[in-house]
């Protein structure tokens, strides 16, 4: 019995359960929040779900990397540990533009168009969020270049700052959700 339980996490069943739960979790936010009340609702929910997934991969990964930096990058690190940083950097390179693009589309759907972004409190918070996101994107791009040129040890401060600003973006997102 213990042998079956021990190996169960390596099976395709476990992978399928994890993927199904992740999709359900991401869809929950879109179905319960602003996207479900806007028109077209289906498009808004799909765009919001893509945004939540890519954001979780990008900023969530940066936060995990910053929190666990000493595990992944240390003087006695084995090659596989440092490869985690390299693999995440490649994954973030795809997740970041998806996050930004889906965020722009989502904002346009929720606000009703670009003109609505400039004349209310929601637009003020959204503009602040866009500015911080642009700084985070620039930091991520600089960290990726430094990683390629100088290795994982060279990007610690950039990762910590990117994670901190990611939390600021999260706080601004919370403010957007509660702003009518």
C-alpha positions, 0 to 999 in steps of 0.5 A, spaced: 500 500 500 505 504 501 509 503 495 502 505 491 502 511 495 509 513 494 509 512 487 502 515 486 505 522 485 509 521 479 503 518 475 499 521 469 493 521 474 496 526 479 499 530 473 492 531 470 488 532 477 493 538 478 492 541 471 484 540 472 485 543 479 489 549 476 485 550 471 479 550 475 482 555 480 484 560 475 477 560 472 474 561 479 477 568 479 474 570 472 467 567 474 466 570 480 469 577 479 469 583 474 469 579 468 463 575 469 459 582 469 462 585 463 460 584 456 462 580 452 462 575 459 465 569 455 471 573 452 472 577 459 473 571 463 477 567 458 482 573 458 482 574 465 483 567 466 489 567 461 492 573 465 491 570 472 495 564 469 501 568 466 501 572 472 501 566 477 507 563 473 511 570 472 510 574 478 509 568 482 515 565 480 519 571 481 517 571 488 518 564 489 525 565 486 526 571 491 524 567 497 528 561 495 534 564 492 539 561 497 536 554 495 537 555 488 543 559 487 549 558 492 556 557 492 556 550 493 550 549 488 550 543 483 548 545 476 541 542 477 540 548 482 542 553 477 538 551 471 532 552 475 533 559 475 535 559 467 529 555 466 524 560 470 528 565 466 526 562 459 518 561 462 518 568 464 520 570 458 513 567 455 509 569 461 511 576 461 508 578 455 502 574 455 501 577 462 501 584 459 497 583 453 492 580 457 492 585 462 491 590 457 485 587 453 482 586 460 483 593 462 479 595 455 474 590 456 472 592 463 473 600 462 469 600 456 475 603 452 481 607 452 478 614 453 475 611 460 482 610 463 483 617 463 477 620 467 476 616 473 479 613 480 479 606 476 483 609 471 488 613 476 489 606 479 490 602 472 495 608 470 499 607 476 499 599 475 501 600 468 507 604 470 509 599 475 508 593 471 513 597 465 518 598 471 518 590 473 518 588 465 524 593 464 527 589 471 526 582 468 529 584 461 535 587 465 536 581 469 535 576 463 541 579 460 545 579 466 543 572 467 545 570 460 552 574 460 554 573 468 550 567 470 545 566 476 549 570 482 549 576 478 541 577 478 539 577 486 538 584 487 534 585 481 530 578 483 528 581 489 526 588 487 522 585 481 518 580 487 517 587 491 514 591 485 510 585 483 507 585 490 506 592 489 502 591 482 498 585 486 496 591 491 494 595 486 490 590 483 486 589 489 485 596 489 482 595 482 478 590 484 474 594 489 474 600 485 467 601 482 
